Amino acid sequence: MSHPFIRFALLIVLTIPCAWAQTPKAPPDIHMVVMGGNDCPPCVAWRALELPKLRSAQEFTAIRYSYVVKAIRSPVPSAFFLPETVQPLQSKLMTASNGLSGSPHAAILVDGEVFDYYFGTRSAEEIIAMLTAIRTGAKYPFERCLKLGTSAKSCGLKGKD
């Protein structure tokens, strides 16, 4: 039988959290913002065909999603016209869009920062792969764009992986 002091000391050592033990990292805060309107045929088709598939995916339940009504000819709307959850992001979205008009525009923000900004549509499967990669730290399936270039189809500032 061991000495009571040794048993007590061992109990103390085993119950005190180790200083070097890592605390679990919080999952990334992912917010997807899609901008377009009814004057944009690809926007209407994406909302009708891909958004329902995306909404039914488990990966989608862990993110915030916002839809911004934006006419084709307009840039990112001023904060006044944005949903409440998107208003604080207006300047980041405007910077990432490089002030360009056209539709649809989409932004993936991670922990409040632009992670990818793209023009056009992506399938539900592609977006699920994007969200999974962000959540797990796997390779992102697209080249990331942090700021569009001089046209909506070009990237002026690429993200680093």
C-alpha positions as CSV (number, residue, x, y, z in Angstrom):
1,M,0.0,0.0,0.0
2,S,1.3,3.4,-0.9
3,H,1.6,6.3,1.6
4,P,-1.5,8.5,1.8
5,F,0.5,11.6,0.9
6,I,1.7,10.0,-2.3
7,R,-1.8,9.0,-3.3
8,F,-3.0,12.6,-2.5
9,A,-0.1,14.1,-4.5
10,L,-0.9,11.8,-7.5
11,L,-4.5,12.8,-7.3
12,I,-3.6,16.5,-7.4
13,V,-1.2,16.1,-10.3
14,L,-3.8,14.1,-12.4
15,T,-6.6,16.6,-11.8
16,I,-4.7,19.8,-12.6
17,P,-5.0,20.8,-16.2
18,C,-1.6,20.8,-17.9
19,A,-0.4,24.3,-18.9
20,W,1.0,22.9,-22.2
21,A,-2.2,21.1,-23.1
22,Q,-3.8,22.8,-26.1
23,T,-7.4,24.0,-25.8
24,P,-9.5,22.9,-28.7
25,K,-9.6,25.5,-31.5
26,A,-13.0,27.0,-32.1
27,P,-14.5,26.2,-35.5
28,P,-14.1,29.0,-38.0
29,D,-17.0,31.5,-38.3
30,I,-18.0,31.2,-41.9
31,H,-20.4,33.6,-43.5
32,M,-21.4,33.3,-47.2
33,V,-22.8,36.4,-48.8
34,V,-24.4,36.0,-52.3
35,M,-25.4,39.2,-54.2
36,G,-27.7,39.3,-57.2
37,G,-31.2,40.0,-58.2
38,N,-34.2,38.9,-60.4
39,D,-32.7,40.9,-63.4
40,C,-29.9,38.3,-63.4
41,P,-30.8,35.0,-65.1
42,P,-27.9,33.0,-63.5
43,C,-28.8,34.4,-60.1
44,V,-32.4,33.3,-60.5
45,A,-31.4,29.8,-61.7
46,W,-28.8,29.4,-58.9
47,R,-31.4,30.3,-56.2
48,A,-33.9,27.9,-57.8
49,L,-31.6,24.9,-58.5
50,E,-28.5,25.0,-56.3
51,L,-29.5,26.9,-53.2
52,P,-32.1,24.2,-52.1
53,K,-29.4,21.5,-52.5
54,L,-26.9,23.6,-50.5
55,R,-29.5,24.3,-47.7
56,S,-30.1,20.6,-47.3
57,A,-26.4,19.8,-46.8
58,Q,-25.1,19.2,-43.3
59,E,-22.1,21.5,-44.0
60,F,-24.4,24.4,-44.7
61,T,-26.0,24.2,-41.2
62,A,-22.7,25.3,-39.6
63,I,-22.4,28.6,-41.6
64,R,-24.3,31.9,-41.8
65,Y,-25.8,32.7,-45.2
66,S,-27.0,36.1,-46.4
67,Y,-28.6,37.0,-49.7
68,V,-28.2,40.6,-50.9
69,V,-30.6,41.9,-53.6
70,K,-28.4,43.7,-56.1
71,A,-29.1,44.8,-59.7
72,I,-26.7,43.7,-62.4
73,R,-25.6,47.3,-63.1
74,S,-25.0,48.2,-59.4
75,P,-21.9,47.5,-57.3
76,V,-22.1,46.3,-53.7
77,P,-25.0,48.3,-52.2
78,S,-24.4,50.9,-49.5
79,A,-24.9,49.6,-45.9
80,F,-28.3,51.1,-45.7
81,F,-29.6,48.6,-48.3
82,L,-27.9,45.6,-46.9
83,P,-29.4,43.0,-44.5
84,E,-28.5,43.8,-40.9
85,T,-26.0,40.9,-40.7
86,V,-24.2,42.1,-43.7
87,Q,-24.1,45.9,-42.9
88,P,-20.9,45.7,-40.9
89,L,-19.2,43.9,-43.8
90,Q,-20.1,46.5,-46.5
91,S,-16.6,48.2,-46.8
92,K,-14.9,44.8,-46.9
93,L,-17.3,43.6,-49.6
94,M,-16.9,46.8,-51.6
95,T,-13.1,46.5,-51.4
96,A,-13.1,42.9,-52.4
97,S,-15.5,43.6,-55.4
98,N,-13.1,46.4,-56.5
99,G,-16.3,48.5,-57.0
100,L,-17.3,46.4,-59.9
101,S,-20.9,45.9,-61.0
102,G,-22.3,42.7,-62.5
103,S,-24.1,39.7,-61.0
104,P,-23.8,37.4,-59.2
105,H,-21.1,38.2,-56.8
106,A,-20.3,36.0,-53.8
107,A,-18.1,36.3,-50.8
108,I,-16.9,33.7,-48.3
109,L,-15.9,35.4,-45.1
110,V,-14.0,33.5,-42.4
111,D,-13.8,35.1,-38.9
112,G,-15.0,38.4,-40.4
113,E,-12.4,38.6,-43.2
114,V,-12.8,38.0,-46.9
115,F,-11.5,34.4,-47.6
116,D,-12.7,34.2,-51.2
117,Y,-14.6,36.6,-53.4
118,Y,-15.9,35.4,-56.8
119,F,-18.1,36.5,-59.7
120,G,-20.5,34.0,-61.1
121,T,-22.1,30.9,-59.7
122,R,-20.7,27.7,-58.3
123,S,-22.7,24.4,-57.8
124,A,-23.9,23.3,-54.4
125,E,-21.3,20.5,-54.5
126,E,-18.5,23.0,-55.2
127,I,-19.6,25.2,-52.3
128,I,-19.9,22.3,-50.0
129,A,-16.3,21.3,-50.9
130,M,-15.2,24.9,-50.2
131,L,-16.9,25.0,-46.8
132,T,-15.5,21.6,-45.9
133,A,-12.0,22.6,-46.8
134,I,-12.3,25.8,-44.7
135,R,-13.7,23.9,-41.7
136,T,-11.1,21.0,-41.8
137,G,-8.1,22.9,-43.1
138,A,-7.9,20.8,-46.2
139,K,-6.8,22.2,-49.6
140,Y,-9.3,24.8,-50.9
141,P,-10.8,23.6,-54.2
142,F,-10.4,26.9,-56.0
143,E,-7.8,29.6,-56.3
144,R,-8.8,32.1,-53.7
145,C,-9.4,35.7,-54.6
146,L,-9.4,38.5,-52.0
147,K,-10.1,41.3,-54.4
148,L,-11.3,41.3,-58.0
149,G,-9.2,42.8,-60.7
150,T,-10.2,45.3,-63.3
151,S,-12.9,43.0,-64.5
152,A,-15.2,40.7,-62.6
153,K,-13.5,37.7,-64.3
154,S,-10.0,38.6,-63.1
155,C,-8.5,38.5,-59.6
156,G,-6.4,41.4,-58.5
157,L,-5.3,40.0,-55.2
158,K,-5.0,36.3,-54.6
159,G,-5.3,34.6,-51.3
160,K,-2.4,32.5,-50.0
161,D,-2.9,28.9,-49.0
